[in-house]
Amino acid sequence: VAAPGIPGFFNSFNSRPRMLNNGEAVWVGGFASTSGGSSIGRVMYRADPSDTGSITPVFRTGDLVDGLAIGTTGVGFDYDFSGNGAHHIHNLLVDSGSTLDDGRIWVDGVVVAAENSPNGQGDNWDNFKSSSINNSGNYVFAGDTDGATTTDDFMAYNGSIQIRQGDVIDGLTLTGAFDACAINDLNEAVFIADSSLTETLFWASDAAALSSALAILSVGDEVDVDGDLIADYTLTDFNASTIASQGMDFANDGLLYISVDLRDDAGATVEAIISVAVPAPAGLGVLAGFALAARRRRR
């Protein structure tokens, strides 16, 4: 079929869909020069739910970002729109002539971080991955720098690095990559990072103070999925890769939705999407009721 909004080209794929609060859909599509042909570019689409025929390109391969064209695969699968649709954040690749400086974090049409440029902490931005933005336009993203491999992974808030590999958060040392992050409209943030315990999910009551985050769930913890205060499974992995899509979704009611692997007492492993209730701000350290999953910490 014809690629919507791109005359003379054909749709080659549609992937990584997300839905805004009003039912509006956003996703990444591909376009080809012939029907059934290979993709020669990507496009960010947005569809009005009140008009099924209204599919509009937001931007696509070839559009200029700070004077450089978005590359063939430059419309990244790692992106986010705020629930109200007013703000968006994207991991883009531009045709800079080198893979050393082609990455960009693009927020509401403005580059806020460019690969191989200073990040304000004595080294340069390098690779980018997970990102999230809320209704106020506040945003978080993760990645690494070109600094020492023991401290290069980071998480930033509104363009400023807040925490890095090697930092101690809630008694745990961050030992590797930040696998996923998200921010909600209350300006709370969650992130998954390699820690001295294992892979751990952290929650911060204020995204501007990520160093004060609490560790709320780790690989190896037991989880209760039916609210009877008895463990039903052991968490064996967070499936939070941002290669395929956003790793998790953080609601305003304190529930975090995430894909995980669980193991039951018989040793059988299942994939599941669970909701984790983060601590209530009025009572830190206590889960805000039992959603689909509560946890029993090993520490």
WOJOSUL-V524873 format. One record per pair of residues at least 24 apart in sequence whose C-alpha atoms are under 10 Angstrom apart, sorted by the first residue. I is the first residue (numbers start at 1). J is the second residue. D is the distance in whole Angstrom. If there is no record, write none. Layout:
I & J & D
I & J & D
This chain:
1 & 34 & 10
1 & 35 & 7
1 & 36 & 9
2 & 31 & 9
2 & 32 & 9
2 & 33 & 10
2 & 34 & 9
2 & 35 & 8
3 & 29 & 9
3 & 30 & 8
3 & 31 & 6
3 & 32 & 8
3 & 33 & 10
3 & 35 & 10
3 & 43 & 9
3 & 55 & 10
3 & 57 & 10
4 & 29 & 10
4 & 31 & 9
4 & 43 & 10
4 & 45 & 9
4 & 53 & 9
4 & 54 & 9
4 & 55 & 6
4 & 56 & 7
4 & 57 & 7
5 & 43 & 10
5 & 45 & 9
5 & 54 & 9
5 & 55 & 7
5 & 56 & 6
5 & 57 & 6
5 & 58 & 10
6 & 31 & 8
6 & 43 & 9
6 & 56 & 9
6 & 57 & 8
6 & 60 & 9
8 & 32 & 9
8 & 33 & 7
8 & 34 & 9
9 & 33 & 5
9 & 34 & 7
9 & 35 & 8
9 & 40 & 10
10 & 34 & 6
10 & 35 & 6
10 & 36 & 8
10 & 37 & 8
10 & 38 & 10
10 & 39 & 9
11 & 35 & 8
11 & 36 & 8
11 & 37 & 9
11 & 38 & 10
11 & 39 & 8
11 & 42 & 10
11 & 43 & 10
12 & 36 & 7
12 & 37 & 7
12 & 38 & 7
12 & 39 & 6
12 & 40 & 9
12 & 41 & 9
12 & 42 & 9
13 & 38 & 9
13 & 39 & 8
13 & 42 & 9
14 & 42 & 10
14 & 43 & 9
14 & 44 & 10
14 & 45 & 9
15 & 77 & 8
15 & 244 & 9
15 & 245 & 9
16 & 77 & 7
16 & 78 & 9
16 & 79 & 9
16 & 244 & 7
16 & 245 & 6
16 & 246 & 8
17 & 45 & 9
17 & 46 & 10
17 & 77 & 10
17 & 245 & 9
18 & 46 & 10
18 & 79 & 10
18 & 80 & 8
18 & 81 & 8
18 & 245 & 9
18 & 246 & 9
19 & 46 & 10
19 & 47 & 10
19 & 81 & 9
19 & 82 & 10
19 & 83 & 8
19 & 85 & 10
20 & 49 & 10
20 & 80 & 10
20 & 81 & 7
20 & 82 & 7
20 & 83 & 5
20 & 84 & 7
20 & 85 & 6
21 & 82 & 9
21 & 83 & 5
21 & 84 & 6
21 & 85 & 8
22 & 48 & 9
22 & 49 & 8
22 & 50 & 10
22 & 83 & 8
22 & 84 & 7
22 & 85 & 9
23 & 47 & 9
23 & 48 & 8
23 & 49 & 6
23 & 50 & 9
23 & 83 & 10
24 & 48 & 5
24 & 49 & 5
24 & 50 & 8
24 & 51 & 10
24 & 83 & 10
24 & 84 & 10
24 & 85 & 8
25 & 49 & 7
25 & 55 & 9
25 & 85 & 10
26 & 55 & 9
26 & 56 & 10
26 & 57 & 10
26 & 58 & 9
26 & 80 & 9
26 & 81 & 8
26 & 85 & 10
27 & 57 & 10
27 & 77 & 9
27 & 79 & 9
27 & 80 & 10
28 & 57 & 10
28 & 58 & 10
28 & 60 & 9
28 & 75 & 8
28 & 76 & 8
28 & 77 & 7
28 & 78 & 10
28 & 79 & 9
29 & 57 & 9
29 & 60 & 9
29 & 75 & 9
29 & 77 & 10
30 & 60 & 9
30 & 61 & 9
30 & 72 & 10
30 & 73 & 9
30 & 75 & 10
31 & 60 & 10
31 & 61 & 9
39 & 72 & 8
39 & 73 & 9
40 & 71 & 10
40 & 72 & 6
40 & 73 & 8
41 & 70 & 9
41 & 71 & 7
41 & 72 & 4
41 & 73 & 6
41 & 74 & 8
41 & 75 & 8
42 & 70 & 9
42 & 71 & 9
42 & 72 & 7
42 & 73 & 6
42 & 74 & 7
42 & 75 & 6
42 & 76 & 9
42 & 77 & 10
43 & 72 & 10
43 & 73 & 9
43 & 74 & 9
43 & 75 & 6
43 & 76 & 9
44 & 75 & 7
44 & 76 & 9
44 & 77 & 9
44 & 79 & 10
44 & 90 & 10
46 & 85 & 10
59 & 109 & 10
61 & 92 & 10
61 & 93 & 9
61 & 94 & 9
61 & 95 & 10
62 & 94 & 9
62 & 95 & 9
63 & 94 & 9
64 & 94 & 8
64 & 95 & 10
65 & 92 & 9
65 & 93 & 10
65 & 94 & 7
65 & 95 & 10
65 & 104 & 9
65 & 106 & 9
65 & 109 & 8
65 & 110 & 8
65 & 111 & 8
66 & 94 & 9
66 & 109 & 10
66 & 110 & 8
66 & 111 & 7
67 & 94 & 10
67 & 95 & 10
67 & 96 & 10
68 & 93 & 10
68 & 94 & 6
68 & 95 & 6
68 & 96 & 7
68 & 97 & 10
68 & 102 & 9
69 & 93 & 9
69 & 94 & 6
69 & 95 & 6
69 & 96 & 8
70 & 94 & 4
70 & 95 & 6
70 & 96 & 9
70 & 102 & 9
70 & 104 & 10
71 & 95 & 5
71 & 96 & 9
71 & 102 & 9
74 & 102 & 9
74 & 103 & 9
74 & 104 & 10
76 & 103 & 10
76 & 104 & 10
76 & 129 & 9
76 & 243 & 9
76 & 244 & 10
76 & 245 & 10
77 & 129 & 10
77 & 130 & 10
77 & 242 & 8
77 & 243 & 7
77 & 244 & 7
77 & 245 & 6
77 & 246 & 8
78 & 128 & 9
78 & 129 & 7
78 & 130 & 6
78 & 131 & 7
78 & 132 & 9
78 & 241 & 10
78 & 242 & 6
78 & 243 & 7
78 & 244 & 8
78 & 245 & 6
78 & 246 & 6
78 & 247 & 9
79 & 105 & 10
79 & 106 & 9
79 & 107 & 10
79 & 129 & 9
79 & 130 & 8
79 & 131 & 6
79 & 132 & 7
79 & 133 & 9
79 & 141 & 10
79 & 242 & 9
79 & 245 & 8
79 & 246 & 7
80 & 107 & 10
80 & 130 & 9
80 & 131 & 7
80 & 132 & 5
80 & 133 & 6
80 & 134 & 9
80 & 139 & 10
80 & 182 & 9
80 & 245 & 10
80 & 246 & 8
81 & 107 & 10
81 & 108 & 10
81 & 131 & 10
81 & 132 & 8
81 & 133 & 6
81 & 134 & 8
81 & 135 & 9
81 & 137 & 10
82 & 132 & 8
82 & 133 & 6
82 & 134 & 5
82 & 135 & 5
82 & 136 & 8
82 & 137 & 8
82 & 138 & 9
82 & 139 & 9
82 & 183 & 10
82 & 184 & 9
82 & 185 & 9
83 & 133 & 9
83 & 134 & 7
83 & 135 & 6
83 & 136 & 10
83 & 184 & 9
83 & 185 & 9
83 & 251 & 10
84 & 134 & 8
84 & 135 & 6
84 & 136 & 9
85 & 134 & 9
85 & 135 & 8
86 & 134 & 9
86 & 135 & 7
86 & 136 & 9
86 & 137 & 8
87 & 133 & 7
87 & 134 & 7
87 & 135 & 7
87 & 136 & 8
87 & 137 & 6
87 & 138 & 9
87 & 139 & 9
88 & 131 & 10
88 & 132 & 8
88 & 133 & 6
88 & 134 & 8
88 & 135 & 9
88 & 137 & 8
88 & 138 & 10
88 & 139 & 9
89 & 131 & 7
89 & 132 & 7
89 & 133 & 6
89 & 134 & 10
89 & 137 & 9
89 & 139 & 8
89 & 140 & 9
89 & 141 & 9
90 & 128 & 10
90 & 129 & 9
90 & 130 & 9
90 & 131 & 7
90 & 132 & 9
90 & 133 & 10
90 & 141 & 10
91 & 127 & 10
91 & 128 & 7
91 & 129 & 7
91 & 130 & 8
91 & 131 & 8
91 & 141 & 9
92 & 128 & 9
92 & 129 & 10
100 & 126 & 8
100 & 127 & 9
101 & 125 & 9
101 & 126 & 8
101 & 127 & 9
102 & 126 & 10
102 & 127 & 9
103 & 127 & 7
103 & 128 & 7
103 & 129 & 10
104 & 128 & 8
105 & 129 & 9
105 & 131 & 9
105 & 141 & 8
105 & 159 & 9
107 & 133 & 9
107 & 137 & 9
107 & 138 & 10
107 & 139 & 9
107 & 158 & 10
107 & 159 & 10
108 & 137 & 9
111 & 159 & 10
112 & 158 & 8
112 & 159 & 6
112 & 160 & 9
113 & 159 & 7
113 & 160 & 9
115 & 144 & 10
115 & 145 & 9
115 & 146 & 9
116 & 145 & 8
116 & 146 & 8
117 & 145 & 10
117 & 146 & 10
118 & 145 & 9
118 & 146 & 10
119 & 145 & 8
119 & 159 & 9
119 & 160 & 8
119 & 161 & 8
120 & 159 & 10
120 & 160 & 8
120 & 161 & 8
121 & 145 & 10
121 & 147 & 10
121 & 160 & 9
121 & 161 & 8
122 & 146 & 10
122 & 147 & 8
123 & 147 & 6
123 & 148 & 9
123 & 152 & 9
124 & 152 & 10
125 & 152 & 9
125 & 154 & 10
126 & 152 & 9
126 & 153 & 9
127 & 153 & 9
128 & 153 & 10
128 & 154 & 10
128 & 155 & 10
129 & 155 & 10
129 & 178 & 9
129 & 179 & 8
129 & 180 & 8
129 & 181 & 9
129 & 241 & 9
129 & 242 & 7
129 & 243 & 8
129 & 246 & 9
130 & 155 & 9
130 & 178 & 8
130 & 179 & 7
130 & 180 & 5
130 & 181 & 6
130 & 182 & 8
130 & 191 & 9
130 & 240 & 9
130 & 241 & 9
130 & 242 & 6
130 & 243 & 9
130 & 245 & 9
130 & 246 & 7
130 & 247 & 8
130 & 248 & 10
131 & 155 & 9
131 & 156 & 9
131 & 157 & 10
131 & 180 & 8
131 & 181 & 6
131 & 182 & 7
131 & 183 & 9
131 & 242 & 9
131 & 246 & 8
131 & 247 & 10
132 & 157 & 10
132 & 180 & 9
132 & 181 & 7
132 & 182 & 5
132 & 183 & 6
132 & 184 & 8
132 & 189 & 9
132 & 246 & 9
132 & 248 & 10
132 & 249 & 9
132 & 250 & 10
133 & 157 & 10
133 & 158 & 9
133 & 182 & 8
133 & 183 & 6
133 & 184 & 8
133 & 185 & 9
133 & 187 & 10
134 & 182 & 9
134 & 183 & 6
134 & 184 & 6
134 & 185 & 5
134 & 186 & 9
134 & 187 & 8
134 & 188 & 10
135 & 183 & 10
135 & 184 & 8
135 & 185 & 6
135 & 186 & 9
135 & 187 & 9
136 & 184 & 10
136 & 185 & 7
136 & 186 & 9
136 & 187 & 9
137 & 185 & 9
138 & 183 & 8
138 & 184 & 9
138 & 185 & 9
138 & 187 & 8
138 & 207 & 9
138 & 208 & 9
139 & 181 & 10
139 & 182 & 8
139 & 183 & 7
139 & 184 & 9
139 & 187 & 9
139 & 189 & 9
139 & 207 & 9
139 & 208 & 10
140 & 181 & 7
140 & 182 & 7
140 & 183 & 7
140 & 189 & 8
140 & 190 & 10
140 & 191 & 10
140 & 207 & 8
140 & 208 & 9
141 & 178 & 9
141 & 180 & 9
141 & 181 & 7
141 & 182 & 8
141 & 183 & 10
141 & 191 & 10
142 & 177 & 9
142 & 178 & 6
142 & 179 & 8
142 & 180 & 7
142 & 181 & 7
142 & 191 & 9
143 & 177 & 8
143 & 178 & 7
143 & 179 & 9
143 & 180 & 10
144 & 176 & 10
144 & 177 & 8
144 & 178 & 9
149 & 176 & 9
150 & 174 & 10
150 & 175 & 8
150 & 176 & 8
151 & 175 & 8
151 & 176 & 8
151 & 177 & 10
152 & 176 & 9
152 & 177 & 9
153 & 177 & 6
153 & 178 & 7
153 & 193 & 10
154 & 178 & 7
154 & 193 & 10
155 & 180 & 10
155 & 181 & 8
155 & 191 & 9
155 & 193 & 10
155 & 210 & 9
156 & 181 & 10
156 & 207 & 9
156 & 208 & 9
156 & 210 & 9
157 & 183 & 10
157 & 189 & 10
157 & 207 & 7
157 & 208 & 6
157 & 209 & 9
157 & 210 & 8
158 & 207 & 9
158 & 208 & 8
160 & 208 & 9
161 & 210 & 10
162 & 207 & 9
162 & 208 & 8
162 & 209 & 7
162 & 210 & 6
162 & 211 & 7
163 & 209 & 9
163 & 210 & 7
163 & 211 & 6
163 & 212 & 10
164 & 211 & 9
165 & 193 & 9
165 & 194 & 9
165 & 195 & 9
166 & 195 & 9
166 & 196 & 10
167 & 195 & 10
167 & 211 & 8
168 & 195 & 9
168 & 196 & 9
168 & 211 & 8
168 & 212 & 10
169 & 195 & 9
169 & 202 & 9
169 & 210 & 9
169 & 211 & 6
169 & 212 & 7
169 & 213 & 6
169 & 214 & 7
169 & 215 & 8
170 & 202 & 9
170 & 211 & 8
170 & 212 & 7
170 & 213 & 7
170 & 214 & 5
170 & 215 & 6
170 & 216 & 10
171 & 195 & 10
171 & 196 & 9
171 & 197 & 10
171 & 214 & 9
171 & 215 & 9
172 & 196 & 6
172 & 197 & 7
172 & 198 & 9
172 & 200 & 9
172 & 214 & 10
172 & 215 & 8
173 & 197 & 8
173 & 198 & 10
174 & 198 & 9
174 & 199 & 9
174 & 200 & 9
175 & 199 & 9
178 & 240 & 10
179 & 238 & 9
179 & 239 & 9
179 & 240 & 6
179 & 241 & 6
179 & 242 & 7
179 & 247 & 8
180 & 238 & 10
180 & 239 & 9
180 & 240 & 6
180 & 241 & 7
180 & 242 & 7
180 & 246 & 7
180 & 247 & 6
180 & 248 & 7
180 & 249 & 10
181 & 240 & 9
181 & 242 & 10
181 & 246 & 9
181 & 247 & 8
181 & 248 & 7
181 & 249 & 9
181 & 250 & 9
182 & 207 & 9
182 & 246 & 9
182 & 247 & 9
182 & 248 & 7
182 & 249 & 7
182 & 250 & 6
182 & 251 & 10
182 & 256 & 9
183 & 207 & 7
183 & 249 & 8
183 & 250 & 6
183 & 251 & 9
183 & 252 & 9
184 & 249 & 9
184 & 250 & 6
184 & 251 & 6
184 & 252 & 6
184 & 253 & 9
184 & 254 & 9
184 & 256 & 10
185 & 250 & 9
185 & 251 & 8
185 & 252 & 6
185 & 253 & 10
186 & 251 & 9
186 & 252 & 6
186 & 253 & 9
186 & 254 & 9
187 & 252 & 9
188 & 213 & 10
188 & 250 & 9
188 & 251 & 10
188 & 252 & 9
188 & 254 & 9
188 & 278 & 10
188 & 281 & 10
189 & 213 & 9
189 & 250 & 8
190 & 214 & 9
190 & 215 & 10
190 & 216 & 10
190 & 248 & 9
190 & 249 & 9
190 & 250 & 8
190 & 256 & 8
190 & 278 & 9
191 & 215 & 10
191 & 240 & 10
191 & 247 & 10
191 & 248 & 9
192 & 217 & 9
192 & 218 & 9
192 & 238 & 8
192 & 240 & 8
192 & 247 & 9
192 & 248 & 10
193 & 218 & 10
194 & 218 & 10
197 & 298 & 10
197 & 299 & 9
198 & 237 & 10
199 & 236 & 10
199 & 237 & 8
199 & 238 & 8
200 & 237 & 10
200 & 238 & 9
201 & 238 & 9
202 & 278 & 9
203 & 256 & 10
203 & 278 & 7
203 & 279 & 8
204 & 278 & 9
204 & 279 & 9
204 & 281 & 10
205 & 278 & 9
205 & 279 & 9
205 & 280 & 9
205 & 281 & 7
205 & 284 & 9
206 & 281 & 10
214 & 278 & 10
214 & 279 & 9
214 & 284 & 9
214 & 285 & 8
215 & 285 & 9
215 & 297 & 10
216 & 276 & 9
216 & 277 & 9
216 & 278 & 7
216 & 279 & 8
216 & 285 & 8
216 & 286 & 10
216 & 287 & 9
216 & 294 & 10
216 & 295 & 8
216 & 296 & 9
216 & 297 & 8
217 & 276 & 9
217 & 278 & 10
217 & 294 & 9
217 & 295 & 7
217 & 296 & 8
217 & 297 & 7
217 & 298 & 9
218 & 295 & 9
218 & 296 & 10
218 & 297 & 8
218 & 298 & 9
218 & 299 & 10
219 & 260 & 10
219 & 261 & 9
219 & 262 & 10
219 & 297 & 10
219 & 298 & 10
220 & 262 & 10
220 & 263 & 10
220 & 296 & 10
220 & 297 & 9
220 & 298 & 8
221 & 262 & 10
221 & 294 & 10
221 & 295 & 7
221 & 296 & 6
221 & 297 & 6
221 & 298 & 6
221 & 299 & 9
222 & 262 & 9
222 & 263 & 9
222 & 264 & 10
222 & 293 & 10
222 & 294 & 8
222 & 295 & 6
222 & 296 & 5
222 & 297 & 7
222 & 298 & 8
223 & 262 & 9
223 & 263 & 10
223 & 276 & 10
223 & 292 & 9
223 & 293 & 6
223 & 294 & 5
223 & 295 & 4
223 & 296 & 6
223 & 297 & 9
224 & 290 & 8
224 & 291 & 9
224 & 292 & 8
224 & 293 & 5
224 & 294 & 5
224 & 295 & 6
224 & 296 & 8
225 & 274 & 8
225 & 275 & 9
225 & 276 & 10
225 & 290 & 8
225 & 291 & 8
225 & 292 & 5
225 & 293 & 4
225 & 294 & 7
225 & 295 & 9
226 & 290 & 8
226 & 291 & 8
226 & 292 & 7
226 & 293 & 7
226 & 294 & 9
227 & 289 & 9
227 & 290 & 6
227 & 291 & 7
227 & 292 & 8
227 & 293 & 8
227 & 294 & 8
228 & 290 & 9
228 & 294 & 10
229 & 290 & 9
229 & 294 & 8
229 & 295 & 9
229 & 296 & 9
230 & 294 & 10
230 & 295 & 10
230 & 296 & 9
231 & 264 & 9
231 & 265 & 10
231 & 293 & 10
231 & 294 & 9
231 & 295 & 8
231 & 296 & 8
232 & 262 & 9
232 & 263 & 9
232 & 264 & 7
232 & 265 & 8
232 & 293 & 9
232 & 295 & 10
233 & 261 & 10
233 & 262 & 6
233 & 263 & 5
233 & 264 & 5
233 & 265 & 7
233 & 266 & 10
233 & 267 & 9
233 & 268 & 10
233 & 269 & 9
233 & 270 & 10
233 & 293 & 10
233 & 295 & 10
234 & 261 & 9
234 & 262 & 6
234 & 263 & 5
234 & 264 & 6
234 & 265 & 8
234 & 267 & 10
234 & 269 & 9
234 & 295 & 9
234 & 296 & 10
235 & 260 & 7
235 & 261 & 6
235 & 262 & 5
235 & 263 & 7
235 & 264 & 9
235 & 269 & 9
235 & 270 & 10
235 & 295 & 9
236 & 260 & 8
236 & 261 & 5
236 & 262 & 5
236 & 263 & 7
236 & 269 & 8
236 & 270 & 10
236 & 271 & 10
237 & 261 & 5
237 & 262 & 7
237 & 263 & 10
237 & 271 & 9
238 & 262 & 9
238 & 271 & 10
239 & 271 & 9
239 & 272 & 9
239 & 273 & 9
248 & 273 & 10
248 & 275 & 10
249 & 275 & 9
250 & 275 & 9
250 & 276 & 10
250 & 278 & 10
251 & 275 & 10
251 & 277 & 10
253 & 277 & 9
253 & 278 & 9
253 & 280 & 10
253 & 288 & 10
254 & 278 & 6
254 & 279 & 8
254 & 280 & 8
254 & 281 & 10
254 & 287 & 10
254 & 288 & 8
254 & 289 & 10
254 & 291 & 10
255 & 279 & 10
255 & 288 & 9
255 & 289 & 10
255 & 290 & 10
255 & 291 & 7
255 & 292 & 9
255 & 293 & 10
256 & 291 & 9
256 & 292 & 10
256 & 293 & 10
257 & 292 & 9
257 & 293 & 10
